[in-house]
Amino acid sequence: MRLSVVFVKFGLPDMELDALAQLVRATRARDWTLRVVDNWGNPETLTALWDRVLREEARAGADIAVLLNSDCWVATGWDRAIVQAFDSDPQIAVVGPQSNTGPTTAPAEVRAPRLRENGWPEVVDVDRAGSRCHELFGTQVRDAEVFGHCYAMRLDAFLAHEGLSPELRAGYTLYGSEQSLSRRFRASGLRTVCAMGAYCYHVGEASGRAAAKRGEVDLAAERARGRALYFGTPG
Protein backbone atom coordinates (compact mmCIF):
# COMPACT_ATOMS: atom_id res chain seq x y z
CA MET A 1 0.00 0.00 0.00
CA ARG A 2 1.20 3.50 -0.81
CA LEU A 3 1.09 5.77 2.23
CA SER A 4 0.77 9.56 2.24
CA VAL A 5 1.35 11.56 5.43
CA VAL A 6 -0.32 15.00 5.46
CA PHE A 7 1.27 17.37 8.00
CA VAL A 8 -0.42 20.75 8.40
CA LYS A 9 1.72 23.59 9.78
CA PHE A 10 0.10 26.44 11.66
CA GLY A 11 2.56 29.11 12.69
CA LEU A 12 4.62 27.15 15.23
CA PRO A 13 7.86 26.66 13.27
CA ASP A 14 10.22 25.42 16.00
CA MET A 15 7.80 22.79 17.27
CA GLU A 16 6.80 21.77 13.75
CA LEU A 17 10.41 21.27 12.63
CA ASP A 18 11.12 19.11 15.68
CA ALA A 19 8.03 16.98 15.12
CA LEU A 20 8.78 16.68 11.39
CA ALA A 21 12.35 15.57 12.05
CA GLN A 22 11.06 12.77 14.27
CA LEU A 23 8.45 11.82 11.68
CA VAL A 24 11.11 11.39 8.99
CA ARG A 25 13.37 9.40 11.35
CA ALA A 26 10.55 7.21 12.61
CA THR A 27 8.77 6.28 9.37
CA ARG A 28 9.83 2.91 7.96
CA ALA A 29 7.41 2.25 5.09
CA ARG A 30 9.03 1.48 1.76
CA ASP A 31 6.49 3.46 -0.27
CA TRP A 32 5.47 6.66 1.45
CA THR A 33 5.29 10.37 0.74
CA LEU A 34 5.17 13.40 3.01
CA ARG A 35 3.04 16.40 2.16
CA VAL A 36 3.60 19.47 4.34
CA VAL A 37 0.96 22.19 4.04
CA ASP A 38 1.38 25.60 5.67
CA ASN A 39 -2.08 26.75 6.77
CA TRP A 40 -1.01 29.79 8.81
CA GLY A 41 -2.86 32.83 7.50
CA ASN A 42 -4.73 30.74 4.97
CA PRO A 43 -8.45 31.60 4.68
CA GLU A 44 -9.21 27.92 3.90
CA THR A 45 -10.66 26.12 6.92
CA LEU A 46 -8.83 23.08 8.25
CA THR A 47 -11.64 20.71 7.30
CA ALA A 48 -11.79 22.13 3.76
CA LEU A 49 -8.02 21.86 3.47
CA TRP A 50 -8.06 18.25 4.64
CA ASP A 51 -10.81 17.34 2.18
CA ARG A 52 -9.04 18.98 -0.76
CA VAL A 53 -5.62 17.50 0.00
CA LEU A 54 -6.98 14.01 0.59
CA ARG A 55 -8.69 14.06 -2.81
CA GLU A 56 -5.45 15.24 -4.41
CA GLU A 57 -3.47 12.48 -2.71
CA ALA A 58 -5.98 9.89 -3.93
CA ARG A 59 -5.60 11.16 -7.50
CA ALA A 60 -1.82 10.93 -7.09
CA GLY A 61 -2.12 7.21 -6.32
CA ALA A 62 -2.01 7.02 -2.51
CA ASP A 63 -3.95 4.15 -0.93
CA ILE A 64 -3.77 5.36 2.67
CA ALA A 65 -3.51 8.92 3.95
CA VAL A 66 -2.63 9.97 7.48
CA LEU A 67 -3.75 13.32 8.85
CA LEU A 68 -1.00 14.15 11.37
CA ASN A 69 -1.19 17.23 13.56
CA SER A 70 1.89 19.41 13.86
CA ASP A 71 2.09 18.83 17.63
CA CYS A 72 2.54 15.06 17.29
CA TRP A 73 5.69 12.96 17.70
CA VAL A 74 5.39 9.44 16.27
CA ALA A 75 7.42 6.47 17.50
CA THR A 76 9.72 4.55 15.19
CA GLY A 77 7.81 1.97 13.17
CA TRP A 78 4.44 3.59 13.80
CA ASP A 79 3.58 3.47 10.10
CA ARG A 80 4.27 -0.25 9.74
CA ALA A 81 1.80 -0.97 12.54
CA ILE A 82 -0.78 1.24 10.81
CA VAL A 83 -0.36 -0.50 7.45
CA GLN A 84 -0.44 -3.96 9.07
CA ALA A 85 -3.76 -3.03 10.67
CA PHE A 86 -5.25 -2.16 7.30
CA ASP A 87 -3.87 -5.37 5.81
CA SER A 88 -5.49 -7.45 8.56
CA ASP A 89 -9.09 -6.71 7.53
CA PRO A 90 -10.47 -5.10 4.35
CA GLN A 91 -13.39 -3.74 6.39
CA ILE A 92 -11.06 -1.40 8.31
CA ALA A 93 -11.48 2.17 7.04
CA VAL A 94 -9.65 4.14 9.77
CA VAL A 95 -6.65 3.34 11.96
CA GLY A 96 -5.10 5.34 14.78
CA PRO A 97 -2.20 4.68 17.16
CA GLN A 98 -2.13 4.42 20.91
CA SER A 99 -1.44 7.82 22.40
CA ASN A 100 -1.32 9.88 25.57
CA THR A 101 -4.65 11.55 24.76
CA GLY A 102 -8.09 10.51 23.62
CA PRO A 103 -9.95 7.19 23.67
CA THR A 104 -6.86 5.23 22.55
CA THR A 105 -4.79 6.21 25.59
CA ALA A 106 -1.89 3.82 26.14
CA PRO A 107 -2.08 1.66 29.29
CA ALA A 108 -0.02 2.15 32.42
CA GLU A 109 2.53 -0.41 31.21
CA VAL A 110 3.56 2.10 28.54
CA ARG A 111 5.44 4.81 30.40
CA ALA A 112 4.70 8.34 29.16
CA PRO A 113 7.63 10.26 27.65
CA ARG A 114 9.45 12.84 29.73
CA LEU A 115 8.81 16.39 28.60
CA ARG A 116 11.42 19.02 27.79
CA GLU A 117 11.20 22.53 29.24
CA ASN A 118 9.24 23.66 26.19
CA GLY A 119 6.62 20.95 26.74
CA TRP A 120 7.74 18.74 23.86
CA PRO A 121 8.44 15.05 24.51
CA GLU A 122 11.91 13.53 24.65
CA VAL A 123 12.27 11.69 21.35
CA VAL A 124 14.09 8.74 22.90
CA ASP A 125 11.14 8.27 25.26
CA VAL A 126 8.60 8.42 22.43
CA ASP A 127 10.50 5.60 20.73
CA ARG A 128 10.68 3.70 24.02
CA ALA A 129 6.91 3.96 24.41
CA GLY A 130 6.49 2.73 20.83
CA SER A 131 8.77 -0.25 21.47
CA ARG A 132 6.80 -1.11 24.60
CA CYS A 133 3.50 -0.96 22.69
CA HIS A 134 4.94 -3.33 20.10
CA GLU A 135 6.22 -5.72 22.79
CA LEU A 136 2.87 -5.81 24.57
CA PHE A 137 0.49 -5.89 21.62
CA GLY A 138 2.34 -6.70 18.38
CA THR A 139 -0.08 -6.41 15.46
CA GLN A 140 -3.27 -6.47 17.55
CA VAL A 141 -6.09 -4.09 16.69
CA ARG A 142 -9.21 -3.15 18.63
CA ASP A 143 -12.29 -1.26 17.54
CA ALA A 144 -12.03 2.33 18.75
CA GLU A 145 -12.86 5.94 18.07
CA VAL A 146 -9.86 7.54 16.38
CA PHE A 147 -8.99 11.17 17.04
CA GLY A 148 -7.83 13.48 14.27
CA HIS A 149 -4.36 14.21 15.64
CA CYS A 150 -3.18 10.99 13.93
CA TYR A 151 -5.95 9.70 11.70
CA ALA A 152 -5.14 7.19 8.94
CA MET A 153 -7.78 6.21 6.42
CA ARG A 154 -8.24 4.20 3.28
CA LEU A 155 -8.77 6.74 0.53
CA ASP A 156 -11.14 4.53 -1.47
CA ALA A 157 -13.46 4.51 1.56
CA PHE A 158 -13.03 8.28 1.95
CA LEU A 159 -14.09 8.89 -1.67
CA ALA A 160 -16.92 6.36 -1.53
CA HIS A 161 -18.38 8.19 1.47
CA GLU A 162 -18.12 11.62 -0.22
CA GLY A 163 -15.29 12.91 1.95
CA LEU A 164 -15.61 15.32 4.83
CA SER A 165 -19.02 16.92 5.27
CA PRO A 166 -19.67 20.03 3.15
CA GLU A 167 -21.32 21.67 6.16
CA LEU A 168 -18.11 21.32 8.15
CA ARG A 169 -15.86 22.38 5.28
CA ALA A 170 -17.74 25.68 5.10
CA GLY A 171 -17.12 26.71 8.71
CA TYR A 172 -14.14 27.11 11.00
CA THR A 173 -13.91 23.65 12.58
CA LEU A 174 -10.93 22.62 14.69
CA TYR A 175 -12.48 19.53 16.23
CA GLY A 176 -14.93 16.78 15.37
CA SER A 177 -14.94 16.56 11.58
CA GLU A 178 -13.12 13.21 11.66
CA GLN A 179 -15.69 11.82 14.12
CA SER A 180 -18.46 12.78 11.71
CA LEU A 181 -16.69 10.85 8.94
CA SER A 182 -16.01 7.87 11.22
CA ARG A 183 -19.70 7.59 12.06
CA ARG A 184 -20.54 7.36 8.37
CA PHE A 185 -17.92 4.65 7.92
CA ARG A 186 -19.28 2.61 10.81
CA ALA A 187 -22.89 3.09 9.67
CA SER A 188 -21.96 1.39 6.40
CA GLY A 189 -20.36 -1.57 8.16
CA LEU A 190 -16.72 -0.47 8.08
CA ARG A 191 -14.44 -0.41 11.13
CA THR A 192 -12.40 2.26 12.88
CA VAL A 193 -9.63 0.72 14.97
CA CYS A 194 -6.57 1.35 17.12
CA ALA A 195 -3.32 -0.28 15.99
CA MET A 196 -2.17 -1.35 19.44
CA GLY A 197 1.49 -1.64 18.43
CA ALA A 198 1.75 1.98 17.22
CA TYR A 199 2.39 5.01 19.42
CA CYS A 200 2.11 8.78 18.97
CA TYR A 201 2.65 11.52 21.54
CA HIS A 202 0.22 14.44 21.18
CA VAL A 203 0.92 17.77 22.92
CA GLY A 204 -2.70 18.77 22.39
CA GLU A 205 -4.35 21.97 21.13
CA ALA A 206 -1.07 23.64 20.18
CA SER A 207 -2.53 25.02 16.95
CA GLY A 208 -5.82 25.93 18.59
CA ARG A 209 -4.11 27.86 21.38
CA ALA A 210 -1.90 29.65 18.83
CA ALA A 211 -4.95 30.63 16.77
CA ALA A 212 -6.78 31.82 19.89
CA LYS A 213 -3.78 33.89 20.95
CA ARG A 214 -3.80 35.58 17.54
CA GLY A 215 -7.52 36.30 17.92
CA GLU A 216 -8.49 34.03 15.03
CA VAL A 217 -10.79 31.67 16.92
CA ASP A 218 -12.88 31.36 20.07
CA LEU A 219 -11.28 28.23 21.49
CA ALA A 220 -14.02 27.58 24.07
CA ALA A 221 -16.66 27.71 21.33
CA GLU A 222 -14.59 25.37 19.15
CA ARG A 223 -14.26 22.89 22.00
CA ALA A 224 -18.03 22.95 22.56
CA ARG A 225 -18.66 22.46 18.86
CA GLY A 226 -16.20 19.59 18.76
CA ARG A 227 -17.88 17.89 21.74
CA ALA A 228 -21.25 18.17 19.98
CA LEU A 229 -19.82 16.55 16.85
CA TYR A 230 -18.08 13.85 18.89
CA PHE A 231 -21.28 12.91 20.69
CA GLY A 232 -23.34 12.69 17.55
CA THR A 233 -24.53 15.97 16.08
CA PRO A 234 -25.28 15.13 12.41
CA GLY A 235 -22.69 16.26 9.89
Disulfide bonds with the S-S distance in Angstrom:
none
